[in-house]
Amino acid sequence: MARVALAAMVSLWIIPISILVNRIVPEPYMDEIFHIPQAQCYCRGGFSTWDPMITTPPGLYYLSLGYIASLFPVMWFAKVVQSFPDLCSVAVLRSTNGVMAILCSVILYDLIRFLRPGIGEKKTMVYAMVMALYPLHWFFTFLYYTDVASLAAVLAMHLACLKRHYWVSAMTNVVWMMFVAADGAMNYIEDFNRSDGVQKDQRPFVEESDAVTNNRSGTGTSTMRRRRIKGSSKDASLSNSETDNNVTYQTQGFFDEIRDIVLRLWWLKREVLAAFAPFIVVVVAFLAFVIWNGSIVLGAKEAHTVSPHLAQMLYFGLASAAALAPVHFTLKQVGTLCQWLMKKRILGLLQMLVALTIGLMVVHFFSIAHPYLLADNRHYPFYVWRKVIQAHWLMKYLLVLVYVYSWVSIIIILARNQKRFWVLLFIAATAMVLIPAPLIEFRYFTIPFYLMLLHSRVSDNLSWLVMGILYIFVNIFTMAVFLFRPFHWDHEPGTQRFIW
């Protein structure tokens, strides 16, 4: 019932805004000039035709075909359309993302319920609704872009893997699939070792692991580990979070954690390989595709060459922390970071110095100004680059302080709620997705942002309220400018509009 209510509430803004967008902008705009004709070509059965400017796989187009096929019998019976291609209009194709956005909100609800079973249905609905308002996701719900469907696929894959439906969870987006598989493998070995039979088989291993922990962290943590292994699955997940809270800032515990995970994976290698075989098949297929295609993108390879754009990680850290400003940019969080530095003392200062040095080197040597970024004034990144990053030659170096603060804040919050190895995997997956991309596109941050927020377990109601208000304000502003403030270029015909 809660899922239905959530879907209905999300529909309350998707339906009227979709009608408004289609009325004011009835023709394909920006990237839609590639996606919509390609989808319409598929509607006519032209599956061998491909626009070389499209970089992404045709998943969205096949999804639209299935969606339109479900609508066609009713539309044909009502004499709204006479043939299947007639139904593949701009408005109907855009509505695919509206449906996917509603589905996303329901998947978010299920993920929150699974990851945080202690909170009630009402809070879960509020959290899911605020997350559905995230501006990058919200805006592209009303256009025929691939972002909403990609997010829905990754979130569904993550949920299926958490529920151990591995054959369903091996989907597209190979980097996030590998991240989800690694997360699932860690959960798998923990659940496996809780069974009585495995406890008997692995008793020497468990005792050895506890002995090492006992020597380094005290008998309290060792007792906690034994209690966790013997407990039920739900209780174990809660005690696991509590145990990690006690050792968040112990650097030596991180290596113990890695050792523990590697040993468990080795003991259960056959079971893990059998359970996660679907993921291995997809990875092999992806590698074969890259070798055959010569690139990770399908089209426009010259404009999307792989580049060492390390500064993308800095931009992601600041953009994500800013999107969660009530969590990261508060006096309380600043105090938490100061306490962390005081507790670490010399080691903490050295770590901050290293982070600042790396940040300065990254912005100096690995900041890329893509030609599209410099020439296209229809996007937020164009103005961020010109008005902020390039406002003064010193600005990009001064921003390193904010970049480092953002990442330290993100890591500390994640480490309170997740294993530190999970945090390392998340950073590695985010880097694999963002660093090869030469173009600064805030849309690229959407999937890692959602995974980060889901696993940060933000519980402060005021923070969620402020986030929701901020998202609504940004959404209204961006959509109003897009719809009601068109402009024209002297060198190109047609109406231009501002988007993300």
Secondary structure, 3 states (H helix, E strand, C coil): CHHHHHHHHHHHHHHHHHHHHHHHCCCCCCCHHHHHHHHHHHHCCCCCCCCCCCCCCCHHHHHHHHHHHHHHHHHHHCCCCCCCHHHCCHHHHHHHHHHHHHHHHHHHHHHHHHHCCCCCHHHHHHHHHHHHCCHHHHHHHHCCCCHHHHHHHHHHHHHHHHCCCHHHHCCCCHHHHHHHHHHHHHHHHHHHHHCHHHHHHCHHHHHHHHHHHHHHHCHHHHHHHHHHHHCCHHHHHHHHHHHHHHCCCCHHHHHHHHHHHHHHHHHCHHHHHHHCHHHHHHHHHHHHHHHHHCCCCCCCHHHHCCCCCCHHHHHHHHHHHHHCHHHHCCHHHHHHHHHHHHHHCHHHHHHHHHHHHHHHHHHHHCCCCCHHHHHCCCEHHHHHHHHHHCCCCCHHHHHHHHHHHHHHHHHHHHHHHCCHHHHHHHHHHHHHHHCCCCCCCHHHHHHHHHHHHHHHCCCCHHHHHHHHHHHHHHHHHHHHHHHHCCEECCCCCCEECCEC
